[in-house]
Amino acid sequence: MPDEKEIRWLGSAFEDLLAFPAEVRRHAGFQLRKVQAGLNPDNWKPFEIAGVGIREIRIREASGIYRMMYVAGFEEAVYVLHCFKKKTQTTTRQDKDITAVRYRAVVNARRTRK
């Protein structure tokens, strides 16, 4: 589709996604296609603790609980900031920090391009 936004992967996000089980990867890809088309994924929630406009796609499978942090509010692309398997009820400080650092990198890079 010509109106779809490009996906830009930050840091190890793409490699981390590839480490997910096949069914989780398939589901994540389907959800990202929805985001590219300007739609909401099936199961998401805001994650603005790490930056304005950040959302998390929530995937629950028999093998565990997975998250994909992204921001789609910029006109040029959907930025996938972080992908990980949750091991605790709450999101770890490390996962929050990784998401926040990568978000700041996007904001700073966009600022210097203008």
N, CA, C and O of each residue as an XYZ file, in Angstrom:
456
protein
N       0.835     -1.180      0.000
C       0.000      0.000      0.000
C       0.882      1.246      0.000
O       1.807      1.341      0.806
N       0.616      2.189     -0.877
C       1.468      3.366     -0.971
C       1.370      4.300      0.227
O       2.304      5.063      0.477
N       0.270      4.267      0.978
C       0.102      5.175      2.104
C       0.692      4.638      3.399
O       0.616      5.297      4.436
N       1.275      3.452      3.349
C       1.852      2.873      4.563
C       3.147      3.577      4.932
O       3.951      3.940      4.073
N       3.324      3.757      6.216
C       4.572      4.329      6.706
C       5.667      3.284      6.684
O       5.415      2.090      6.841
N       6.876      3.749      6.489
C       8.052      2.892      6.588
C       8.239      2.474      8.052
O       7.860      3.209      8.964
N       8.818      1.306      8.267
C       9.177      0.886      9.622
C      10.678      1.071      9.785
O      11.461      0.623      8.948
N      11.070      1.722     10.849
C      12.488      1.900     11.177
C      12.746      1.249     12.522
O      12.076      1.545     13.511
N      13.726      0.358     12.546
C      14.057     -0.414     13.745
C      15.236      0.247     14.440
O      16.228      0.594     13.798
N      15.128      0.418     15.742
C      16.218      1.028     16.488
C      16.961     -0.020     17.311
O      16.374     -0.973     17.822
N      18.265      0.189     17.421
C      19.093     -0.697     18.232
C      18.923     -2.146     17.815
O      18.987     -2.470     16.630
N      18.707     -3.008     18.782
C      18.590     -4.448     18.539
C      17.142     -4.897     18.376
O      16.871     -6.098     18.404
N      16.207     -3.967     18.207
C      14.781     -4.312     18.192
C      14.451     -5.387     17.151
O      13.698     -6.315     17.446
N      15.003     -5.274     15.937
C      14.681     -6.253     14.903
C      15.245     -7.626     15.257
O      14.555     -8.635     15.118
N      16.488     -7.668     15.711
C      17.097     -8.939     16.107
C      16.351     -9.558     17.292
O      16.187    -10.776     17.364
N      15.910     -8.718     18.205
C      15.142     -9.212     19.352
C      13.817     -9.812     18.894
O      13.391    -10.846     19.408
N      13.167     -9.167     17.930
C      11.923     -9.709     17.392
C      12.169    -11.058     16.714
O      11.367    -11.980     16.861
N      13.264    -11.176     15.980
C      13.583    -12.437     15.304
C      13.806    -13.584     16.286
O      13.669    -14.751     15.917
N      14.146    -13.264     17.525
C      14.364    -14.293     18.548
C      13.041    -14.801     19.142
O      13.029    -15.812     19.845
N      11.946    -14.117     18.867
C      10.640    -14.558     19.360
C      10.229    -15.843     18.640
O      10.704    -16.105     17.535
N       9.357    -16.646     19.247
C       8.816    -17.823     18.559
C       8.077    -17.421     17.271
O       7.583    -16.299     17.162
N       8.008    -18.330     16.312
C       7.431    -18.033     14.998
C       6.018    -17.463     15.078
O       5.703    -16.503     14.375
N       5.169    -18.033     15.916
C       3.788    -17.562     16.012
C       3.730    -16.136     16.567
O       2.893    -15.340     16.142
N       4.600    -15.817     17.496
C       4.654    -14.464     18.057
C       5.148    -13.489     16.985
O       4.613    -12.388     16.858
N       6.160    -13.885     16.221
C       6.665    -13.024     15.133
C       5.567    -12.744     14.108
O       5.416    -11.612     13.648
N       4.803    -13.775     13.753
C       3.730    -13.609     12.777
C       2.681    -12.620     13.302
O       2.235    -11.725     12.585
N       2.307    -12.803     14.553
C       1.316    -11.913     15.170
C       1.856    -10.476     15.253
O       1.133     -9.520     14.974
N       3.113    -10.336     15.634
C       3.729     -9.003     15.739
C       3.758     -8.318     14.370
O       3.476     -7.125     14.259
N       4.100     -9.079     13.335
C       4.131     -8.511     11.986
C       2.755     -8.038     11.539
O       2.629     -6.976     10.930
N       1.732     -8.817     11.835
C       0.367     -8.437     11.492
C      -0.022     -7.141     12.203
O      -0.636     -6.259     11.602
N       0.331     -7.032     13.464
C       0.009     -5.827     14.233
C       0.764     -4.611     13.710
O       0.211     -3.512     13.649
N       2.024     -4.806     13.333
C       2.798     -3.692     12.779
C       2.218     -3.212     11.452
O       2.232     -2.014     11.168
N       1.710     -4.130     10.641
C       1.079     -3.739      9.376
C      -0.133     -2.848      9.650
O      -0.377     -1.892      8.914
N      -0.879     -3.150     10.686
C      -2.017     -2.311     11.052
C      -1.538     -0.907     11.420
O      -2.132      0.088     11.005
N      -0.457     -0.838     12.205
C       0.088      0.455     12.611
C       0.569      1.230     11.381
O       0.326      2.432     11.273
N       1.243      0.552     10.460
C       1.714      1.197      9.232
C       0.564      1.815      8.449
O       0.720      2.869      7.831
N      -0.571      1.166      8.477
C      -1.743      1.642      7.738
C      -2.529      2.708      8.497
O      -3.555      3.187      8.013
N      -2.048      3.080      9.689
C      -2.717      4.116     10.472
C      -3.794      3.598     11.409
O      -4.571      4.376     11.962
N      -3.840      2.287     11.588
C      -4.826      1.678     12.479
C      -4.197      1.335     13.823
O      -2.974      1.308     13.963
N      -5.041      1.076     14.798
C      -4.542      0.631     16.101
C      -4.348     -0.878     16.090
O      -5.135     -1.604     15.483
N      -3.293     -1.356     16.766
C      -3.152     -2.809     16.907
C      -4.273     -3.352     17.795
O      -4.968     -2.590     18.466
N      -4.442     -4.677     17.790
C      -5.526     -5.294     18.551
C      -5.388     -5.093     20.052
O      -6.377     -4.818     20.731
N      -4.191     -5.225     20.572
C      -3.983     -5.135     22.018
C      -2.792     -4.215     22.274
O      -1.641     -4.612     22.099
N      -3.077     -2.999     22.685
C      -2.030     -2.013     22.922
C      -2.414     -1.135     24.103
O      -3.564     -1.093     24.541
N      -1.406     -0.441     24.594
C      -1.677      0.599     25.582
C      -0.565      1.636     25.505
O       0.536      1.335     25.043
N      -0.844      2.852     25.954
C       0.183      3.897     25.939
C       1.328      3.521     26.874
O       1.128      2.857     27.891
N       2.520      3.956     26.511
C       3.696      3.729     27.357
C       4.464      5.040     27.439
O       5.669      5.083     27.193
N       3.757      6.102     27.784
C       4.335      7.439     27.743
C       5.294      7.728     28.891
O       5.859      8.819     28.961
N       5.485      6.776     29.783
C       6.481      6.959     30.836
C       7.879      7.115     30.223
O       8.766      7.718     30.828
N       8.062      6.566     29.021
C       9.370      6.620     28.356
C       9.437      7.714     27.289
O      10.524      8.032     26.807
N       8.292      8.297     26.913
C       8.292      9.358     25.913
C       6.901      9.567     25.337
O       6.069      8.659     25.351
N       6.658     10.759     24.835
C       5.346     11.131     24.311
C       5.025     10.315     23.062
O       5.827     10.246     22.131
N       3.848      9.699     23.053
C       3.383      8.972     21.877
C       3.828      7.527     21.787
O       3.479      6.834     20.832
N       4.592      7.060     22.763
C       5.037      5.663     22.726
C       3.870      4.761     23.105
O       3.112      5.040     24.033
N       3.755      3.677     22.358
C       2.743      2.661     22.643
C       3.421      1.300     22.724
O       4.515      1.094     22.198
N       2.748      0.387     23.392
C       3.255     -0.976     23.419
C       2.215     -1.908     22.830
O       1.035     -1.855     23.177
N       2.681     -2.769     21.925
C       1.845     -3.850     21.420
C       2.027     -4.996     22.390
O       3.151     -5.363     22.733
N       0.914     -5.557     22.828
C       0.929     -6.613     23.844
C       0.526     -7.936     23.190
O      -0.557     -8.053     22.616
N       1.407     -8.919     23.285
C       1.152    -10.227     22.693
C       1.296    -11.282     23.775
O       2.334    -11.388     24.428
N       0.244    -12.054     23.952
C       0.263    -13.142     24.939
C       0.096    -14.445     24.163
O      -0.890    -14.638     23.451
N       1.064    -15.325     24.311
C       1.030    -16.638     23.669
C       1.337    -17.689     24.731
O       1.716    -17.352     25.853
N       1.174    -18.944     24.379
C       1.453    -20.026     25.327
C       2.901    -19.982     25.821
O       3.198    -20.395     26.942
N       3.789    -19.480     24.974
C       5.206    -19.443     25.334
C       5.577    -18.254     26.225
O       6.701    -18.186     26.722
N       4.647    -17.318     26.432
C       4.947    -16.177     27.302
C       4.239    -14.906     26.870
O       3.333    -14.917     26.036
N       4.685    -13.818     27.464
C       4.126    -12.489     27.205
C       5.213    -11.661     26.539
O       6.344    -11.595     27.022
N       4.858    -11.029     25.422
C       5.828    -10.282     24.623
C       5.358     -8.853     24.440
O       4.160     -8.573     24.423
N       6.321     -7.953     24.302
C       6.011     -6.540     24.101
C       6.842     -5.984     22.954
O       7.989     -6.375     22.736
N       6.220     -5.054     22.225
C       6.907     -4.333     21.166
C       6.590     -2.850     21.370
O       5.444     -2.432     21.210
N       7.594     -2.066     21.719
C       7.414     -0.642     21.964
C       7.676      0.120     20.667
O       8.665     -0.122     19.975
N       6.767      1.046     20.351
C       6.913      1.785     19.098
C       6.337      3.186     19.247
O       5.605      3.482     20.191
N       6.685      4.031     18.296
C       6.068      5.349     18.198
C       5.716      5.557     16.731
O       6.552      5.376     15.845
N       4.453      5.945     16.488
C       3.962      6.114     15.125
C       3.530      7.548     14.843
O       2.993      7.829     13.771
N       3.753      8.449     15.774
C       3.269      9.814     15.647
C       4.071     10.705     14.725
O       3.662     11.836     14.463
N       5.191     10.236     14.230
C       5.990     11.042     13.307
C       5.566     10.702     11.880
O       5.285      9.544     11.570
N       5.522     11.711     11.018
C       4.970     11.511      9.681
C       5.802     10.598      8.792
O       5.261      9.973      7.880
N       7.092     10.509      9.035
C       7.961      9.785      8.105
C       8.028      8.276      8.331
O       8.335      7.539      7.395
N       7.753      7.798      9.538
C       7.947      6.367      9.800
C       7.315      5.943     11.114
O       6.968      6.762     11.965
N       7.180      4.634     11.245
C       6.865      3.992     12.523
C       8.215      3.536     13.072
O       8.931      2.783     12.412
N       8.556      3.978     14.249
C       9.829      3.605     14.863
C       9.584      2.507     15.892
O       8.868      2.715     16.872
N      10.178      1.342     15.665
C      10.100      0.258     16.642
C      11.298      0.426     17.560
O      12.446      0.290     17.137
N      11.017      0.721     18.821
C      12.058      1.084     19.773
C      12.648     -0.109     20.512
O      13.852     -0.157     20.763
N      11.799     -1.071     20.861
C      12.274     -2.166     21.718
C      11.300     -3.328     21.636
O      10.086     -3.126     21.633
N      11.827     -4.546     21.568
C      11.030     -5.770     21.594
C      11.604     -6.673     22.677
O      12.820     -6.846     22.769
N      10.731     -7.247     23.493
C      11.234     -8.096     24.574
C      10.146     -9.024     25.083
O       8.954     -8.788     24.882
N      10.585    -10.083     25.747
C       9.675    -11.004     26.425
C       9.603    -10.572     27.880
O      10.630    -10.389     28.533
N       8.393    -10.410     28.382
C       8.226    -10.021     29.783
C       8.485    -11.222     30.681
O       8.025    -12.334     30.417
N       9.227    -10.968     31.738
C       9.525    -12.031     32.695
C       8.918    -11.744     34.065
O       8.901    -12.610     34.940
N       8.418    -10.515     34.243
C       7.798    -10.129     35.503
C       6.463     -9.450     35.209
O       6.169     -9.116     34.061
N       5.668     -9.249     36.235
C       4.364     -8.597     36.082
C       4.521     -7.166     35.572
O       3.747     -6.725     34.722
N       5.495     -6.454     36.070
C       5.717     -5.074     35.644
C       6.871     -5.030     34.650
O       7.707     -5.932     34.604
N       6.898     -3.973     33.865
C       8.002     -3.777     32.924
C       9.239     -3.391     33.711
O       9.184     -2.513     34.573
N      10.353     -4.043     33.420
C      11.576     -3.801     34.180
C      12.144     -2.413     33.915
O      11.871     -1.804     32.880
N      12.919     -1.935     34.840
C      13.605     -0.648     34.699
C      14.477     -0.664     33.443
O      14.529      0.327     32.715
N      15.160     -1.777     33.183
C      16.029     -1.878     32.013
C      15.224     -1.709     30.720
O      15.648     -0.984     29.820
N      14.079     -2.365     30.621
C      13.265     -2.239     29.414
C      12.714     -0.820     29.257
O      12.633     -0.309     28.140
N      12.341     -0.192     30.348
C      11.889      1.203     30.294
C      13.022      2.113     29.833
O      12.815      3.000     29.005
N      14.216      1.892     30.370
C      15.372      2.720     30.013
C      15.753      2.561     28.551
O      16.026      3.548     27.868
N      15.772      1.326     28.068
C      16.101      1.084     26.657
C      15.104      1.812     25.760
O      15.494      2.459     24.788
N      13.833      1.706     26.083
C      12.800      2.372     25.299
C      12.999      3.884     25.326
O      12.920      4.535     24.284
N      13.252      4.443     26.490
C      13.413      5.893     26.625
C      14.648      6.401     25.880
O      14.585      7.436     25.216
N      15.753      5.694     25.981
C      16.987      6.117     25.308
C      16.797      6.098     23.791
O      17.221      7.026     23.102
N      16.178      5.070     23.280
C      15.960      4.972     21.837
C      14.960      6.016     21.353
O      15.100      6.546     20.251
N      13.963      6.309     22.161
C      13.010      7.364     21.809
C      13.726      8.715     21.730
O      13.522      9.477     20.784
N      14.561      9.006     22.723
C      15.314     10.276     22.707
C      16.229     10.356     21.492
O      16.429     11.437     20.937
N      16.782      9.227     21.077
C      17.642      9.207     19.883
C      16.839      9.599     18.635
O      17.333     10.331     17.778
N      15.605      9.108     18.541
C      14.754      9.468     17.405
C      14.440     10.959     17.441
O      14.568     11.651     16.431
N      14.037     11.443     18.589
C      13.687     12.871     18.713
C      14.881     13.745     18.388
O      14.743     14.729     17.662
N      16.051     13.408     18.910
C      17.255     14.207     18.643
C      17.653     14.149     17.174
O      18.040     15.171     16.607
N      17.570     12.990     16.548
C      17.916     12.858     15.134
C      16.961     13.680     14.265
O      17.386     14.307     13.295
N      15.696     13.676     14.607
C      14.715     14.462     13.860
C      14.969     15.948     14.034
O      14.786     16.726     13.098
N      15.384     16.343     15.216
C      15.650     17.747     15.503
C      16.839     18.251     14.681
O      16.810     19.372     14.172
N      17.879     17.429     14.549
C      19.077     17.854     13.821
C      18.863     17.863     12.312
O      19.596     18.545     11.596
N      17.874     17.121     11.812
C      17.586     17.093     10.370
C      16.830     18.317      9.915
O      16.826     18.627      8.723
N      16.196     19.017     10.823
C      15.364     20.179     10.431
C      16.198     21.406     10.191
O      15.660     22.462      9.857
